[in-house]
Amino acid sequence: MPPLTLHLALGPVVIDVELELPAQEARQAVLRRLAAFAAPPDTPALAALRLRCDSAEWPRPGDEALTRLTAQHLPGGARRLKRWDLDLTLNPEATSLRGHAAPMPSSVEEALRVLLAAAFLRDAPRGLLVHGACTVFQGEAWLFPAASGVGKSTLARLTPGDRVLSDELALLTCQDGAWWAWPSPFWNFEDAWTPQHPAHEPFPLRHLRFIRQAPHTQLLPMPPDDALVALLQQTVAGPLEMAHPDRLFSNAADLIDALPPDHAGALPMTRGASPYHAPPRSHAP
């Protein structure tokens, strides 16, 4: 079976992808998630992903405990990246990722996350990947960062606003001082995402709400420094985090500074409550 080749635009980052997938079912699963993000053929690629998704036993002996991506520095500046389902090499420029992966869409998506995070840390372009639901309401993007299990997918499902950009991993970029939220291929549930709108249409990011479960719904103000710390805790750093911590910090701080006044806050909320009209603390029951 010939390799599956894709020319993807994930936000403004264009990635050439070549996947050796042994099963037709796996190819179809990847296409369901990524086909809508196809870039025009003549668009220059910023990065390349080459994966052999073989049917060998995964995890491989000795890798059972690798539940998170680990990085090992190699001679010449390359990095070897491993997880229980991945064994990859990232080139020194962080523009090419090659190796072996389990034949699952989630493994392919993790490799794409690595390349996106690397592009953002190179400022090509400036951007962030944030663990959070991201929706659009009245033409503006709302970002709801949260850890796993807090309710990102529930919020996206029950109170989607006008449209949902992701229920798991928000794709954000900065252009001319303004931050934008893009449709993301990264979702919590494999079949959750269906194209509601052009996959290459961004929305201005205007609202930041750090959600948590609570018996009452109320909006709590957050000082900018507290909002920055909370945002960094939910930001995907990628394998370059130790080499470029200043860029990650700078991008997150710039996002906070770019928001309109009082548009960042904590949002304790009940299941199904609207996050777009939460009362401020002084008006909460």
Backbone as JSON, one array per atom type, in Angstrom:
{
  "sequence": "MPPLTLHLALGPVVIDVELELPAQEARQAVLRRLAAFAAPPDTPALAALRLRCDSAEWPRPGDEALTRLTAQHLPGGARRLKRWDLDLTLNPEATSLRGHAAPMPSSVEEALRVLLAAAFLRDAPRGLLVHGACTVFQGEAWLFPAASGVGKSTLARLTPGDRVLSDELALLTCQDGAWWAWPSPFWNFEDAWTPQHPAHEPFPLRHLRFIRQAPHTQLLPMPPDDALVALLQQTVAGPLEMAHPDRLFSNAADLIDALPPDHAGALPMTRGASPYHAPPRSHAP",
  "N": [[0.84, -1.19, 0.0], [0.67, 2.2, -0.92], [2.35, 5.07, 0.57], [0.5, 7.37, 2.63], [0.02, 10.62, 1.75], [-0.02, 13.98, 2.78], [-0.68, 17.46, 2.65], [-0.69, 19.79, 4.83], [-2.35, 22.53, 6.44], [-2.12, 23.79, 9.44], [-3.51, 26.06, 11.2], [-1.5, 28.84, 10.41], [0.72, 27.3, 9.88], [2.29, 25.2, 7.7], [2.58, 21.83, 6.91], [4.26, 19.12, 5.51], [3.25, 15.82, 5.17], [3.95, 12.39, 5.41], [2.82, 9.19, 5.62], [3.23, 5.84, 6.47], [0.95, 3.53, 6.62], [-0.43, 0.54, 7.76], [-3.03, -0.44, 7.6], [-6.22, -0.08, 6.09], [-8.3, 0.95, 7.59], [-7.02, 2.51, 9.54], [-5.89, 4.49, 7.91], [-8.2, 5.75, 6.96], [-9.22, 6.76, 9.35], [-7.29, 8.67, 10.04], [-7.57, 10.41, 7.85], [-10.19, 11.31, 8.25], [-9.85, 13.05, 10.35], [-7.97, 14.92, 9.41], [-8.25, 15.69, 6.72], [-9.78, 17.98, 6.14], [-8.02, 20.01, 6.62], [-6.34, 20.41, 4.53], [-3.86, 22.04, 2.63], [-3.41, 24.49, 0.0], [-1.77, 23.19, -2.9], [0.55, 24.57, -3.75], [1.51, 25.92, -1.58], [4.2, 26.83, 0.45], [5.92, 24.53, 2.58], [6.58, 24.54, 6.08], [7.54, 22.59, 7.69], [8.21, 19.03, 8.06], [6.82, 15.78, 8.27], [7.49, 12.41, 8.69], [6.39, 9.27, 9.02], [6.56, 5.87, 9.9], [4.12, 3.8, 10.45], [3.98, 1.08, 11.93], [2.9, -2.32, 12.41], [4.05, -3.6, 14.52], [4.64, -4.88, 17.85], [3.33, -2.76, 20.29], [3.29, -1.17, 23.44], [6.88, -1.15, 22.96], [9.27, -3.49, 24.25], [10.4, -2.47, 27.41], [9.51, 0.11, 27.15], [7.12, 0.52, 28.36], [6.51, 2.19, 30.52], [6.66, 4.75, 29.57], [4.71, 7.09, 29.5], [4.58, 9.74, 28.91], [5.95, 12.09, 26.58], [9.4, 11.87, 26.05], [12.65, 13.37, 25.82], [15.81, 12.98, 24.27], [19.01, 14.19, 23.89], [20.95, 14.18, 20.93], [24.06, 13.65, 19.14], [25.18, 16.52, 17.36], [22.93, 18.06, 17.68], [20.39, 17.09, 17.19], [17.33, 15.51, 18.36], [16.11, 12.7, 20.11], [12.94, 11.47, 20.44], [10.69, 9.9, 22.55], [7.86, 7.93, 23.33], [5.46, 5.66, 24.7], [4.23, 4.84, 22.37], [5.66, 5.95, 20.3], [8.68, 6.55, 18.48], [10.93, 8.69, 17.64], [12.87, 11.01, 15.65], [13.95, 14.27, 15.85], [15.12, 16.84, 13.84], [18.03, 19.09, 14.08], [17.18, 21.7, 13.46], [14.57, 21.59, 14.09], [12.56, 21.17, 12.21], [11.96, 18.88, 10.89], [10.58, 15.74, 11.4], [10.95, 12.38, 12.0], [10.39, 8.82, 11.99], [9.19, 5.97, 13.86], [5.88, 4.82, 14.63], [3.01, 3.81, 16.54], [0.18, 2.37, 14.84], [-2.02, 4.4, 15.0], [-4.44, 7.05, 15.08], [-4.07, 8.87, 17.22], [-1.35, 8.73, 17.77], [-0.2, 9.8, 15.46], [-1.23, 12.38, 15.68], [0.06, 13.29, 18.0], [2.68, 13.52, 17.06], [2.33, 15.58, 15.2], [1.66, 17.63, 16.96], [4.12, 18.02, 18.22], [5.68, 19.12, 16.13], [4.24, 21.47, 15.61], [4.43, 22.84, 18.09], [7.19, 23.18, 18.11], [7.53, 24.87, 15.9], [6.23, 27.18, 16.84], [7.88, 27.87, 18.96], [10.1, 28.59, 17.58], [9.26, 30.94, 16.67], [7.93, 30.92, 14.24], [5.21, 30.67, 12.94], [4.78, 33.15, 15.64], [3.2, 31.68, 18.41], [0.92, 29.58, 20.33], [0.13, 26.42, 21.78], [-2.54, 25.33, 23.6], [-3.87, 23.57, 26.32], [-7.13, 23.29, 26.3], [-10.64, 24.07, 25.89], [-12.0, 25.72, 23.04], [-14.04, 28.13, 21.79], [-16.41, 29.91, 19.66], [-18.17, 32.86, 20.02], [-20.52, 35.17, 19.16], [-18.83, 36.11, 17.16], [-16.31, 36.27, 18.32], [-13.43, 34.68, 19.71], [-13.32, 32.43, 22.46], [-11.37, 31.25, 25.04], [-10.87, 28.44, 27.07], [-8.92, 27.32, 29.22], [-7.87, 24.33, 30.88], [-7.1, 21.56, 33.03], [-6.95, 17.98, 32.41], [-10.05, 16.28, 32.71], [-11.51, 18.28, 33.93], [-13.6, 19.44, 32.51], [-13.59, 20.37, 29.86], [-14.43, 19.21, 27.39], [-17.1, 18.73, 28.02], [-18.07, 21.33, 28.36], [-17.74, 22.29, 25.71], [-19.51, 20.63, 24.39], [-22.05, 21.05, 25.61], [-22.4, 23.83, 25.81], [-21.75, 25.27, 23.26], [-21.56, 27.78, 22.08], [-21.44, 29.75, 19.14], [-19.9, 28.18, 17.48], [-17.47, 25.52, 17.66], [-14.04, 25.37, 18.12], [-12.14, 23.65, 19.19], [-12.17, 20.97, 21.58], [-10.16, 20.29, 23.22], [-7.38, 20.98, 22.58], [-6.22, 24.05, 21.95], [-5.37, 26.11, 19.18], [-3.36, 28.74, 18.7], [-2.31, 31.86, 17.36], [-0.17, 34.72, 16.79], [-0.44, 37.82, 15.19], [0.7, 40.83, 14.01], [0.46, 41.93, 16.57], [-2.02, 41.1, 17.46], [-3.97, 38.39, 18.73], [-5.07, 35.23, 17.54], [-7.47, 32.63, 17.18], [-7.6, 29.37, 15.89], [-9.34, 26.84, 13.96], [-8.88, 23.57, 15.19], [-7.27, 20.39, 14.76], [-7.09, 18.76, 16.9], [-8.69, 16.91, 19.17], [-10.62, 15.72, 21.98], [-12.22, 13.44, 21.74], [-12.21, 10.91, 19.33], [-13.97, 10.95, 17.09], [-15.22, 13.35, 17.33], [-14.94, 15.79, 16.01], [-16.35, 17.56, 13.4], [-16.39, 19.18, 10.26], [-17.52, 22.39, 10.67], [-17.17, 24.8, 9.55], [-14.94, 26.84, 7.54], [-11.74, 25.36, 7.67], [-9.53, 26.94, 7.74], [-10.05, 29.41, 8.74], [-9.51, 31.94, 10.99], [-10.33, 33.32, 14.27], [-10.74, 36.32, 16.19], [-9.11, 36.36, 19.29], [-10.54, 37.07, 22.29], [-11.35, 36.54, 24.88], [-10.58, 34.97, 27.95], [-10.94, 32.31, 30.04], [-10.48, 30.53, 32.92], [-11.51, 27.5, 33.7], [-13.29, 25.62, 36.21], [-14.93, 23.01, 38.04], [-17.84, 23.7, 40.0], [-20.3, 24.46, 42.58], [-21.75, 26.76, 42.01], [-22.02, 29.19, 39.37], [-19.78, 31.66, 38.5], [-17.97, 34.62, 37.69], [-14.65, 35.31, 38.31], [-12.36, 37.83, 38.92], [-8.97, 38.03, 37.69], [-5.66, 38.89, 38.42], [-3.24, 40.05, 36.03], [-0.68, 38.75, 36.28], [-1.31, 36.39, 37.67], [-3.02, 35.21, 35.82], [-1.2, 34.75, 33.77], [0.55, 32.81, 34.9], [-1.3, 30.7, 35.26], [-2.0, 30.24, 32.59], [0.46, 29.41, 31.45], [0.73, 26.97, 32.76], [-0.98, 25.33, 31.36], [-0.02, 25.23, 28.83], [1.33, 23.75, 25.91], [4.58, 22.81, 25.71], [6.45, 21.41, 24.19], [9.39, 19.74, 22.7], [11.44, 21.61, 22.72], [11.43, 23.12, 24.96], [13.32, 23.5, 27.03], [15.36, 24.69, 25.71], [14.33, 27.09, 24.79], [12.91, 28.64, 26.85], [12.39, 31.31, 27.28], [11.04, 32.23, 25.03], [8.62, 30.84, 25.08], [7.53, 31.85, 27.47], [7.45, 34.59, 26.77], [5.62, 34.6, 24.61], [3.26, 33.72, 25.89], [2.93, 35.75, 27.81], [2.57, 37.93, 26.15], [0.13, 37.29, 24.97], [-1.62, 37.51, 27.18], [-1.32, 40.27, 27.71], [-2.41, 41.32, 25.4], [-5.13, 40.96, 25.55], [-8.38, 42.49, 25.96], [-9.08, 44.82, 28.66], [-9.95, 43.27, 31.76], [-10.81, 40.91, 30.59], [-9.81, 38.45, 31.16], [-10.19, 35.78, 33.4], [-11.06, 33.72, 36.29], [-13.28, 30.95, 36.19], [-15.35, 29.38, 37.97], [-17.83, 26.91, 37.6], [-21.07, 25.45, 37.03], [-22.21, 22.34, 35.65], [-23.23, 22.62, 32.32], [-23.94, 25.3, 32.52], [-24.01, 28.6, 31.06], [-21.02, 29.85, 29.82], [-20.66, 32.32, 28.78], [-22.16, 34.34, 29.83], [-21.63, 34.61, 32.52], [-22.21, 35.63, 35.85], [-20.54, 38.28, 37.6], [-18.54, 37.99, 40.64], [-19.64, 39.59, 42.66], [-22.33, 39.55, 42.12], [-23.11, 36.98, 42.34], [-25.03, 34.16, 43.55]],
  "CA": [[0.0, 0.0, 0.0], [1.53, 3.39, -0.98], [2.22, 5.96, 1.73], [-0.52, 8.41, 2.62], [0.69, 11.92, 1.75], [-0.91, 15.11, 3.07], [-0.08, 18.8, 2.69], [-1.64, 20.31, 5.81], [-2.22, 23.86, 7.02], [-2.65, 23.84, 10.8], [-3.33, 27.49, 11.32], [-0.61, 29.28, 9.33], [1.87, 26.4, 9.77], [2.08, 24.18, 6.67], [3.4, 20.65, 7.19], [4.18, 17.98, 4.59], [3.11, 14.59, 5.95], [3.98, 11.1, 4.71], [2.53, 8.15, 6.61], [3.1, 4.45, 6.06], [-0.07, 2.94, 7.48], [-0.64, -0.82, 7.24], [-4.43, -0.83, 7.52], [-7.1, 0.91, 5.49], [-9.08, 1.58, 8.65], [-6.2, 3.56, 10.14], [-5.8, 5.58, 6.94], [-9.48, 6.47, 6.94], [-9.35, 7.5, 10.6], [-6.44, 9.86, 9.93], [-8.17, 11.32, 6.87], [-11.37, 11.95, 8.85], [-9.42, 14.13, 11.23], [-7.04, 15.87, 8.84], [-8.5, 16.06, 5.33], [-10.32, 19.33, 6.05], [-6.94, 20.96, 6.82], [-5.46, 20.38, 3.36], [-3.4, 23.34, 2.15], [-3.19, 24.54, -1.46], [-0.53, 22.44, -3.22], [1.72, 25.41, -3.97], [1.88, 26.61, -0.35], [5.47, 26.28, 0.97], [5.84, 23.86, 3.88], [7.54, 24.95, 7.1], [8.03, 21.41, 8.41], [7.89, 17.75, 7.41], [6.62, 14.63, 9.16], [7.56, 11.13, 8.01], [6.15, 8.24, 10.02], [6.24, 4.49, 9.55], [3.19, 3.31, 11.48], [4.05, -0.36, 11.71], [2.03, -3.15, 13.24], [4.83, -4.31, 15.53], [4.06, -4.79, 19.19], [3.45, -1.49, 21.01], [4.63, -0.58, 23.54], [8.02, -2.02, 22.79], [9.84, -3.9, 25.55], [11.11, -1.44, 28.13], [8.89, 1.43, 26.97], [5.75, 0.52, 28.91], [6.31, 3.28, 31.48], [6.81, 6.05, 28.92], [3.38, 7.63, 29.22], [4.76, 11.1, 28.42], [7.05, 12.2, 25.62], [10.71, 12.17, 26.62], [13.61, 13.84, 24.82], [17.22, 12.66, 24.49], [19.86, 14.93, 22.97], [21.82, 13.38, 20.09], [25.17, 14.44, 18.59], [24.81, 17.42, 16.28], [21.8, 18.91, 18.01], [19.1, 16.43, 16.99], [16.72, 14.96, 19.57], [15.31, 11.49, 19.99], [11.72, 11.63, 21.21], [10.07, 8.59, 22.74], [6.71, 7.66, 24.17], [5.19, 4.23, 24.55], [3.74, 4.57, 21.01], [6.44, 6.75, 19.36], [10.15, 6.55, 18.53], [11.1, 9.7, 16.61], [14.05, 11.86, 15.64], [13.71, 15.65, 15.44], [16.38, 17.4, 13.36], [18.48, 20.22, 14.9], [16.4, 22.91, 13.16], [13.19, 21.32, 14.53], [11.65, 21.3, 11.07], [11.72, 17.56, 10.32], [10.37, 14.7, 12.41], [10.9, 11.09, 11.32], [10.53, 7.67, 12.86], [8.18, 4.91, 13.93], [4.74, 5.11, 15.5], [1.91, 2.85, 16.52], [-0.76, 2.74, 13.76], [-3.21, 4.99, 15.62], [-4.52, 8.5, 14.85], [-3.54, 9.63, 18.36], [0.11, 8.79, 17.64], [0.07, 10.79, 14.4], [-1.55, 13.7, 16.22], [1.12, 13.7, 18.93], [3.82, 13.96, 16.25], [1.98, 16.89, 14.66], [1.76, 18.59, 18.07], [5.54, 18.31, 18.42], [6.14, 20.03, 15.08], [3.6, 22.77, 15.81], [5.06, 23.49, 19.24], [8.54, 23.58, 17.71], [7.4, 26.05, 15.03], [5.88, 28.33, 17.65], [9.05, 28.25, 19.75], [11.03, 29.25, 16.65], [8.57, 32.15, 16.2], [7.65, 30.75, 12.82], [5.03, 32.02, 13.49], [4.56, 33.17, 17.08], [1.95, 31.02, 18.73], [0.83, 28.71, 21.5], [-0.84, 25.33, 21.87], [-3.02, 25.41, 24.97], [-4.87, 22.59, 26.74], [-8.35, 24.03, 26.62], [-11.69, 24.2, 24.89], [-12.0, 27.02, 22.39], [-15.31, 28.31, 21.09], [-16.67, 31.22, 19.08], [-19.46, 33.41, 20.42], [-20.7, 36.51, 18.62], [-17.7, 36.48, 16.31], [-15.06, 36.34, 19.06], [-12.98, 33.4, 20.28], [-13.24, 32.29, 23.91], [-10.46, 30.16, 25.4], [-11.17, 27.89, 28.38], [-7.87, 26.37, 29.6], [-8.15, 23.48, 32.04], [-6.46, 20.25, 33.05], [-7.8, 16.86, 32.03], [-11.09, 15.9, 33.65], [-12.2, 19.43, 34.53], [-14.86, 19.66, 31.83], [-13.44, 21.07, 28.59], [-15.3, 18.61, 26.38], [-18.48, 18.94, 28.43], [-18.41, 22.71, 28.01], [-17.86, 22.41, 24.26], [-20.68, 19.9, 23.94], [-23.3, 21.58, 26.15], [-22.49, 25.27, 25.59], [-20.76, 25.45, 22.21], [-21.58, 29.09, 21.46], [-21.8, 29.69, 17.72], [-19.14, 27.08, 16.89], [-16.39, 25.01, 18.51], [-12.77, 25.21, 17.41], [-11.56, 22.44, 19.76], [-12.57, 20.68, 22.96], [-9.0, 19.7, 23.89], [-6.11, 21.67, 22.38], [-6.45, 25.26, 21.16], [-4.28, 26.51, 18.31], [-3.39, 30.2, 18.77], [-1.17, 32.54, 16.76], [-0.13, 36.18, 16.93], [-0.09, 38.55, 13.98], [0.61, 42.29, 14.17], [0.06, 42.26, 17.93], [-3.33, 40.54, 17.78], [-3.99, 36.94, 18.84], [-6.14, 34.59, 16.78], [-7.74, 31.21, 17.45], [-7.85, 28.65, 14.64], [-9.85, 25.47, 14.09], [-7.82, 22.64, 15.57], [-7.57, 18.98, 14.53], [-6.83, 18.02, 18.13], [-9.92, 16.79, 19.95], [-10.58, 14.69, 23.01], [-12.87, 12.24, 21.23], [-11.7, 10.7, 17.97], [-14.93, 11.28, 16.05], [-16.01, 14.5, 17.77], [-14.84, 16.96, 15.16], [-16.87, 17.57, 12.04], [-16.2, 20.54, 9.76], [-18.65, 23.29, 10.74], [-16.77, 26.08, 8.99], [-13.63, 26.65, 6.9], [-10.7, 24.97, 8.62], [-8.43, 27.9, 7.72], [-10.6, 30.71, 9.13], [-9.27, 32.22, 12.4], [-11.23, 34.25, 14.95], [-9.98, 37.11, 17.16], [-9.19, 35.88, 20.66], [-10.9, 38.21, 23.13], [-11.78, 36.16, 26.21], [-9.81, 33.89, 28.57], [-11.62, 31.88, 31.25], [-9.91, 29.31, 33.48], [-12.7, 26.86, 34.24], [-13.26, 24.51, 37.15], [-16.27, 22.63, 38.49], [-18.24, 24.37, 41.23], [-21.75, 24.42, 42.77], [-22.33, 27.97, 41.45], [-21.26, 29.76, 38.27], [-19.46, 33.06, 38.73], [-16.73, 35.09, 37.09], [-13.75, 35.87, 39.31], [-11.25, 38.55, 38.27], [-7.61, 37.52, 37.9], [-4.57, 39.79, 38.05], [-2.51, 39.54, 34.85], [0.39, 37.81, 36.63], [-1.94, 35.11, 38.0], [-3.5, 34.65, 34.56], [-0.04, 34.26, 33.03], [0.98, 31.55, 35.52], [-2.3, 29.68, 34.94], [-1.91, 29.92, 31.16], [1.67, 28.62, 31.22], [0.52, 25.62, 33.27], [-1.77, 24.56, 30.39], [0.57, 25.42, 27.5], [2.18, 22.67, 25.42], [5.89, 23.39, 25.48], [7.19, 20.71, 23.14], [10.73, 19.28, 23.06], [12.41, 22.7, 22.76], [11.11, 23.98, 26.09], [14.49, 23.85, 27.82], [16.23, 25.53, 24.89], [13.71, 28.37, 24.52], [11.87, 28.97, 27.82], [12.06, 32.72, 27.18], [10.05, 32.42, 23.95], [7.34, 30.36, 25.58], [7.06, 32.84, 28.43], [7.15, 35.83, 26.07], [4.39, 34.46, 23.85], [2.13, 33.67, 26.82], [2.77, 37.08, 28.4], [2.03, 38.81, 25.12], [-1.3, 36.98, 24.83], [-2.32, 38.13, 28.31], [-1.3, 41.73, 27.53], [-3.21, 41.71, 24.24], [-6.56, 40.86, 25.83], [-9.01, 43.7, 26.48], [-9.12, 44.85, 30.13], [-10.93, 42.46, 32.48], [-11.3, 39.8, 29.77], [-9.23, 37.21, 31.68], [-10.7, 35.53, 34.74], [-11.37, 32.35, 36.68], [-14.71, 30.68, 35.99], [-16.01, 28.22, 38.58], [-19.12, 26.81, 36.92], [-21.83, 24.22, 37.1], [-22.35, 21.64, 34.37], [-24.26, 23.13, 31.42], [-24.15, 26.74, 32.64], [-23.4, 29.36, 29.98], [-19.8, 30.55, 30.22], [-20.6, 33.61, 28.1], [-22.92, 35.33, 30.58], [-21.44, 34.31, 33.93], [-22.26, 36.84, 36.68], [-19.36, 38.53, 38.41], [-18.66, 37.46, 41.99], [-20.5, 40.42, 43.53], [-23.71, 39.27, 41.82], [-23.35, 35.54, 42.41], [-25.85, 33.81, 44.7]],
  "C": [[0.88, 1.25, 0.0], [1.34, 4.27, 0.24], [1.07, 6.96, 1.53], [0.21, 9.75, 2.73], [-0.35, 13.03, 1.92], [-0.08, 16.38, 3.1], [-1.02, 19.64, 3.54], [-1.3, 21.74, 6.21], [-2.91, 23.83, 8.38], [-2.46, 25.27, 11.29], [-2.46, 27.94, 10.17], [0.61, 28.38, 9.12], [1.54, 25.28, 8.79], [3.09, 23.06, 6.87], [3.16, 19.61, 6.1], [4.2, 16.7, 5.42], [3.16, 13.39, 5.03], [3.86, 10.0, 5.74], [2.47, 6.79, 5.93], [2.17, 3.77, 7.05], [-0.46, 1.57, 6.93], [-2.1, -1.16, 7.0], [-5.27, 0.3, 6.94], [-7.93, 1.64, 6.55], [-8.32, 2.72, 9.31], [-6.05, 4.75, 9.2], [-7.07, 6.41, 6.93], [-9.67, 7.29, 8.21], [-8.51, 8.77, 10.58], [-7.06, 10.87, 8.97], [-9.4, 12.02, 7.43], [-10.97, 13.15, 9.67], [-8.67, 15.24, 10.5], [-7.38, 16.37, 7.44], [-8.99, 17.5, 5.18], [-9.23, 20.4, 6.17], [-5.95, 20.97, 5.65], [-5.14, 21.8, 2.91], [-3.32, 23.32, 0.63], [-1.84, 23.93, -1.8], [0.71, 23.31, -3.33], [2.15, 26.18, -2.73], [3.17, 26.01, 0.2], [5.28, 25.66, 2.35], [6.93, 24.39, 4.79], [8.18, 23.76, 7.81], [7.59, 20.16, 7.67], [7.8, 16.65, 8.46], [6.63, 13.36, 8.32], [7.45, 10.03, 9.07], [5.92, 6.89, 9.35], [5.41, 3.93, 10.69], [3.07, 1.81, 11.33], [3.17, -1.1, 12.71], [2.8, -3.98, 14.25], [4.18, -4.11, 16.9], [4.37, -3.44, 19.83], [2.7, -1.62, 22.33], [5.72, -1.62, 23.36], [8.61, -2.37, 24.16], [10.69, -2.79, 26.17], [10.5, -0.06, 28.05], [7.52, 1.53, 27.62], [5.48, 1.71, 29.82], [6.39, 4.66, 30.86], [5.44, 6.6, 28.52], [3.43, 9.07, 28.73], [5.97, 11.14, 27.5], [8.33, 12.6, 26.33], [11.66, 12.55, 25.5], [15.03, 13.48, 25.24], [18.04, 13.41, 23.45], [20.81, 13.98, 22.24], [22.96, 14.25, 19.57], [24.7, 15.3, 17.42], [23.59, 18.26, 16.53], [20.44, 18.29, 17.76], [18.59, 15.91, 18.34], [15.97, 13.68, 19.22], [14.13, 11.61, 20.95], [11.02, 10.28, 21.32], [8.86, 8.71, 23.66], [6.36, 6.21, 23.95], [4.77, 3.87, 23.13], [4.53, 5.3, 19.94], [7.93, 6.55, 19.57], [10.6, 7.41, 17.36], [12.43, 10.41, 16.74], [13.67, 13.23, 15.08], [15.04, 16.27, 15.04], [16.77, 18.65, 14.16], [17.68, 21.5, 14.68], [14.95, 22.78, 13.6], [12.18, 21.54, 13.42], [11.29, 19.95, 10.45], [11.64, 16.53, 11.44], [10.14, 13.38, 11.69], [10.99, 9.96, 12.34], [9.37, 6.72, 12.77], [7.08, 5.3, 14.92], [3.77, 3.95, 15.46], [0.87, 3.31, 15.5], [-2.08, 3.26, 14.32], [-3.24, 6.48, 15.32], [-3.93, 9.31, 15.99], [-2.03, 9.75, 18.3], [0.52, 9.79, 16.57], [-0.16, 12.2, 14.93], [-0.47, 14.18, 17.19], [2.35, 14.19, 18.16], [3.54, 15.34, 15.64], [2.06, 17.97, 15.74], [3.22, 18.99, 18.3], [6.02, 19.33, 17.39], [5.51, 21.41, 15.23], [4.24, 23.53, 16.97], [6.46, 23.97, 18.89], [8.5, 24.81, 16.82], [7.11, 27.29, 15.84], [7.08, 28.8, 18.48], [10.17, 28.83, 18.88], [10.47, 30.59, 16.17], [8.31, 32.09, 14.7], [6.31, 30.04, 12.62], [5.0, 31.98, 15.01], [3.22, 32.52, 17.38], [2.06, 30.18, 19.98], [-0.15, 27.58, 21.2], [-1.25, 25.23, 23.33], [-4.06, 24.31, 25.22], [-6.12, 23.35, 27.15], [-9.37, 23.88, 25.52], [-11.61, 25.6, 24.3], [-13.26, 27.11, 21.53], [-15.38, 29.71, 20.49], [-18.07, 31.64, 19.49], [-19.51, 34.86, 19.97], [-19.45, 37.02, 17.92], [-16.35, 36.55, 17.0], [-14.72, 34.98, 19.66], [-12.88, 33.5, 21.79], [-12.38, 31.07, 24.2], [-10.71, 29.76, 26.84], [-10.09, 26.87, 28.77], [-8.28, 25.58, 30.84], [-7.38, 22.18, 31.9], [-7.44, 19.17, 32.64], [-8.82, 16.57, 33.13], [-11.88, 17.04, 34.25], [-13.52, 19.7, 33.84], [-14.76, 20.42, 30.52], [-14.4, 20.53, 27.54], [-16.77, 18.79, 26.73], [-18.93, 20.36, 28.09], [-18.63, 22.85, 26.5], [-19.12, 21.73, 23.75], [-22.0, 20.56, 24.38], [-23.49, 23.07, 25.89], [-21.5, 25.68, 24.51], [-20.68, 26.87, 21.65], [-22.05, 28.98, 20.03], [-21.08, 28.56, 17.0], [-18.01, 26.7, 17.84], [-15.15, 24.84, 17.64], [-11.99, 24.0, 17.92], [-12.13, 22.22, 21.15], [-11.37, 20.2, 23.78], [-7.72, 20.54, 23.78], [-6.33, 22.83, 21.42], [-5.19, 25.65, 20.41], [-4.36, 28.03, 18.16], [-2.14, 30.78, 18.12], [-1.31, 34.05, 16.91], [0.3, 36.8, 15.61], [-0.34, 40.03, 14.2], [0.05, 42.67, 15.54], [-1.28, 41.72, 18.36], [-3.25, 39.02, 17.79], [-5.25, 36.37, 18.22], [-6.25, 33.13, 17.18], [-8.18, 30.54, 16.16], [-8.59, 27.34, 14.92], [-8.69, 24.5, 14.29], [-8.22, 21.21, 15.21], [-7.47, 18.14, 15.79], [-8.06, 18.07, 19.03], [-9.8, 15.65, 20.94], [-11.14, 13.37, 22.51], [-12.58, 12.11, 19.74], [-12.67, 11.18, 16.9], [-15.74, 12.53, 16.4], [-16.04, 15.61, 16.73], [-15.44, 16.7, 13.8], [-16.77, 18.99, 11.53], [-17.49, 21.35, 9.83], [-18.4, 24.56, 9.93], [-15.41, 25.87, 8.34], [-12.54, 26.37, 7.93], [-9.56, 25.99, 8.67], [-8.91, 29.3, 8.09], [-10.36, 30.96, 10.62], [-10.28, 33.24, 12.94], [-10.43, 35.03, 15.99], [-10.2, 36.59, 18.58], [-9.4, 37.07, 21.58], [-11.18, 37.84, 24.59], [-10.99, 34.94, 26.68], [-10.47, 33.56, 29.9], [-11.03, 30.55, 31.71], [-11.03, 28.6, 34.25], [-12.35, 25.81, 35.3], [-14.68, 24.22, 37.59], [-16.58, 23.25, 39.84], [-19.76, 24.29, 41.36], [-22.46, 25.65, 42.22], [-21.42, 28.48, 40.33], [-21.04, 31.24, 38.53], [-18.12, 33.39, 38.09], [-15.89, 35.79, 38.14], [-12.61, 36.58, 38.6], [-9.91, 37.92, 38.62], [-6.61, 38.61, 37.55], [-3.8, 39.21, 36.87], [-1.42, 38.53, 35.19], [-0.17, 36.43, 36.97], [-2.45, 34.43, 36.73], [-2.35, 34.08, 33.74], [0.45, 32.93, 33.59], [0.01, 30.43, 35.16], [-2.24, 29.28, 33.47], [-0.69, 29.06, 30.87], [1.51, 27.18, 31.7], [-0.23, 24.74, 32.28], [-1.22, 24.68, 28.97], [1.47, 24.24, 27.14], [3.53, 23.26, 25.03], [6.65, 22.71, 24.36], [8.61, 20.4, 23.56], [11.76, 20.38, 23.14], [12.27, 23.54, 24.01], [12.35, 24.4, 26.87], [15.43, 24.76, 27.03], [15.66, 26.94, 24.72], [12.63, 28.71, 25.54], [11.47, 30.44, 27.73], [11.01, 32.97, 26.12], [8.67, 31.96, 24.4], [6.73, 31.37, 26.54], [6.63, 34.12, 27.72], [5.85, 35.73, 25.29], [3.17, 34.44, 24.76], [1.87, 35.05, 27.44], [2.17, 38.05, 27.39], [0.54, 38.56, 24.91], [-2.1, 37.64, 25.96], [-2.42, 39.65, 28.11], [-2.21, 42.19, 26.4], [-4.71, 41.65, 24.49], [-7.11, 42.2, 26.28], [-9.03, 43.67, 28.01], [-10.25, 44.0, 30.69], [-11.49, 41.31, 31.65], [-10.62, 38.48, 30.13], [-9.76, 37.01, 33.09], [-10.86, 34.05, 35.02], [-12.88, 32.16, 36.57], [-15.11, 29.37, 36.65], [-17.41, 28.12, 37.98], [-19.76, 25.45, 37.14], [-21.96, 23.62, 35.71], [-23.5, 22.23, 33.57], [-24.53, 24.61, 31.54], [-23.45, 27.46, 31.49], [-22.14, 30.05, 30.48], [-19.73, 31.97, 29.67], [-21.33, 34.71, 28.86], [-22.78, 35.1, 32.07], [-21.48, 35.61, 34.74], [-20.94, 37.04, 37.4], [-19.6, 38.14, 39.86], [-19.63, 38.28, 42.85], [-21.97, 40.16, 43.3], [-24.07, 37.81, 41.95], [-24.21, 35.23, 43.6], [-25.0, 33.38, 45.87]]
}
